[in-house]
């Protein structure tokens, strides 16, 4: 093939296709799944990108196949043509034929490699990483079409690659794990505070929030004794006395003697009652939570139940009280060396 315009056109085509496959590869790796899901409701391309993200290994096989094919095509068509164009020029400069031929070969290799590396790989990679969701959505449909046409071959290549991974003890995956562990986020917050990118107070508060995902209710109430409670036949006066004695506004109530409390009464609910009145009408069921539940989940459970107080059932059969105030106090007044909640 000697027509230079055809060579140039094919070179542009192969470099463009290489750029396409490189951009697809890096876009799907860098794209956030939740953003693709948000866009999928109104975009066919976003839905295609979302499907590709669930079979990432096949997509990567397709990208690598396309990049390899483009590289081979450039090596088979463009490089010999450039070599053929440069050699006569070098020979016309007075170089011996063998040196002119070697010069043409080396320069052709450098030119083609430079164009392929910079235009066909580095530039699209940078664009895809800078705009992952947009590039993933933009390129999704043509890539899905390519995968449809080459899927049998892609499965063969992908299965062969997975077999190699299993031989060295690595289990292949089809999706990128984009989650971060609490340890990852904790280290990021500490580093950000040290670098001065966020305030120390903000870092401490966020660290406390992260620890709520690991701290159990049992650990939070470990040093607390039995909660303040009154019997099933308690009067308003007894509730007032218990509240004044222990400085608590919420008093637990045993509905059955010798059994754990099942209800709670707030002091404000007995203010308008006579001291000898019973409290049956103003008690409410108390939420009972296991000691193994994390403080973060407990906070959510108390919010859903619309209660400010819950009873923590410990493994030894004893009980303790945890309140929303405890969780907030833990967040606001805690330090990194260990936090304990406020009283009930």
N, C-alpha and C positions, 0 to 999 in steps of 0.2 A: 504494500500500500504506500504510494509515493505522494499522493495529493496532500500538501501540507495543511489545507483547510480541513480536510477530513480528519487528519491526525489531531489538530487543535480541538476540533469539535468533540472527538472521542475522549481526548484528555480531560476537557472540561466536564464531560458527562461522567467519567469514572471518578474524578475528584469530587464532583458533586454528590454522586451516589455514596462514596466513602464518607463524606461529611454527614450525609443523611443517616447512615447506619451508626456512626459514632455518636451523633446527637441523640438518637433513639436510645442507645445503650446507656448513656450517662443520665439522660432525662428521667428514665424510669427508675434508676437507682436512687437519684436524688429527690424525686418527687414525693411529697407527703400524701399518704393515702387518703387522709381525711379531707384534704383539699380537692382531690380528684372525686371523692364521693359527693362533696358539695356541688361540684360542677356537673356531675353526671346526670342530675335531674333535668337539665335543660340542654345538654350537649351530647350528640351521638359520638363525637370524637372523644369526649371525656369518658363515656362508657367504654369505648374501645380501649382507651388507655388503662382504665381500671381493670378490664379483663386481662390485658397484657401484664399488669402488675401481679396478677395471681399465678401466672406461669412464666416467671421471670427467667428461669433457666432455659426454656425454649426460646424466649425472645433473645437472650444473650447468644444462644447458638445461632439464631438467624442473623443477628448483628455481626458476629464474628465471621460467619459464612460470607456475608455481603462485603465486609471489609477485605477479607482475604481474596475474594474474586476480583475486586477492584484493584488491589495491589498487583495481582498476577497480570491483569489486563494492562495496567500501566507498564509493567515490566516487559510484556510481550509486544506492545504496540508503540507506546510513547518513547521508551528509552532507546530502542533500536533506531527510531526515526530521528531523534535528537542526535544520537551518535552519528548517524549518516549525514546529518546537516553540518555538524561541527567538524568532522574529519577533513573535508575538502578545504575548509577555511584555514584550519591549522596547517594543512599541507601547503596552501598558498602562501603562508607566512615563511616558508623555507624550511619547515621541519621535515625530517625524514618520514617516510610513510608509516613506519611502525610506531614512531613517537606520535605522529599525528593521529593515528588510530587509537593509541592508548589515551592520548589527551581527550579525544572525542568520547571514548568510553567513560572515563572518569568524570568529565564535565556533565555528560548525559545522566550519569548515576546521581551526581550531586543535585542537578537541577530537578530531576523527577522526584527524588527523595525529599528535597526541600518543599516542593509544591505539595506533595502528598502529605507530608508531616505537618506543615503549617496550615495550609488551606483545608486539607481533607481530614485532619484529626484534631490538632490543637485548638483551632478557632471554633469549630462546632462543639468541642468538648467544653470550652469555656462558656459559650453561649448557653448550652444545655444546663450546666451547673448553676449559672447565674439566674436562669429562668426555667426551673425544672418542670413545674406544672404546665406553664404555657407551651413549652417546647414538646412536652410529652403529649399534650392534647392535640397540638398542631400536626404532629407526625404520626399519630396513632393509626389513623385509617389506612394510609399507604403501607405502613409496616404490617398491619393485620392482613392486608392483601398479599404481601410478600410471604408472610408466614403461612397463609392458606395454601399458596402455590407450592411451597417447599416443605410443608409440614412433615411428610414421611422422612425426608432426608434429615430434617432437624431433629426428629425423634431418635433417629439412628445416632447422630452425632452426640445428642444430649445423653442418651443411655450409655454410650461409650465413655463419655466424660464422667458420668456418675459412677460407673464401674471402677474407673481409675481412682476416684475419691474414696470409695469404700475400701479399696485395697490398702489405703494408708490410714484407715480408721476415721474418715471424715464423712458425716452424713449430709448428703446434698439437701438443699432447701429450694423451694420455688418462690418464696416471697422474702423480701428484705424485712428484717426485724428492726422497726423504727422506734421501738420503745426504749425508754431510758429507765434504769433502775433507780431506786431512791438513793443508793450510794453514788451513782453517777451525778445526779442532780445535787446532792450534798457537796460533793467535791467541787462541782462547778460554782456553787454559791460561795464556798469558802475562798476559792481562787478569785472570784469576782470582787469579794470584799477586800481581799488583800491587794488586788490591783487597783482598787478605788473606783471601779465601774458602777458599784452600787453601795449605798450607805451601809455601815456596819449594823445599824438598828434594823434595817430592812432585811439584811442577810440573816440576822438572828431570828427574826420573826418567821421568815420562810423556812429556815432550818427546823424551827419548832413545829411548823406545819407538816414538814416531811416526816418528822419523828412520830407524829400522830398516826402515821400509816404503819408503824412498827410497834409502838408502845401498846401494851395490852392494858385492859382495865384492871387486871390483877396487880400489875406493876404500879399503876397509878394510885391504887388504894391499899398498897401492901402494908403500910404502917398505921392504918386506921382501925379503930376498935369497932365494937358493935354500934349500930346507929341508934339514935334516940327514937323510942317507940312507946306507944301506949297500948293498953289492952282493948279487947273487943267491946267492953262496956264503959269505956272512958267517957268522962264528961268534958264539957267545955273548959271548966276550971282546971282539970288535969292537963289538958292540952296547953293552956296558957302557962301553967307552972312549968311544964317540960320545956316550952319555948324560952321562957325567961331563964331557966336554970342552965340550959345548954346553948343559948344564943342561936337557936335555929328557928327559921320561919316555917319550915315544912317538917311536920312530925309524922312518922310512919305509924300505921295502925295495924295491930294483929286482929284479924277477924276471927281467928281460932286460937285459943291459948296453946302455948308450946309449939306453935307453928311459925314459920317465917312471916314477916309482915306482907300483906297483900294490897294495902291501900295507903293513901297519904292524905293528910289534911293540911291546908295552909292556914296560918294564924289569922290572916285577914278575913277568912271565911267564918270565923267564930266570933268576930268582934261584936256583932249585933245580937249575939245569943246570950242567954242567961247562963251563969256558971254551972247550974245543975242540969242543963240540957245535955242530951246525948249528941254525938257527932255523926251519927249514921248518915244523915241527909247531906252532909257537906264533904264526905270523903270521896276520893277518886281512886280507881285502880292504879297501882304503881307498876311501871315497866320493869321487868326483871331481865337482866342481861348477863350472859356468861362472862366469867373472868378472863377467858381466852380471847374475847372479842377485842379488836384494836380500838383505841380511843377514837380514831377517825371514823370508823364504822359506827361506833356507839353514838357519836355526835349526830350522825345522819339518822340513826334509828330514833333518837330522842326528838329530833326535829320533825320526822315524819309522824311520830306519835303525838306531837304537840305538847310535850312535857318538858319541864325544866329539871326533873330529878328522876334517877333510875336506881334500882337496887342491883348491886353486883353480887352474884352468887359465886363464892369461891370454892375451890376444890375440896376444902376440908369441911364444907357444909355451912360455914359462917357467911355473914353478909356484910356489906358495906355500901355506903351511899356515894354516888357520883352525880354531880350536877353540871349544867352547862357552864356555870361560873368556874368550875374546876378546869374545864377545857380551855376557857378563855384566859384564866390566870396562868395556865401552863404556857400558853402562847406568848402572853405579854410580859411575864416576869421571869421566864426561864432563862438559863444560860446553857452553854454547850456541854458543861461538865456533868449535867444531870438535872432533871427537872422533876418537881413534885407539885401536884395540884393543891389548890386551896381547900379549906374545909367546906363542908356542906352547909 
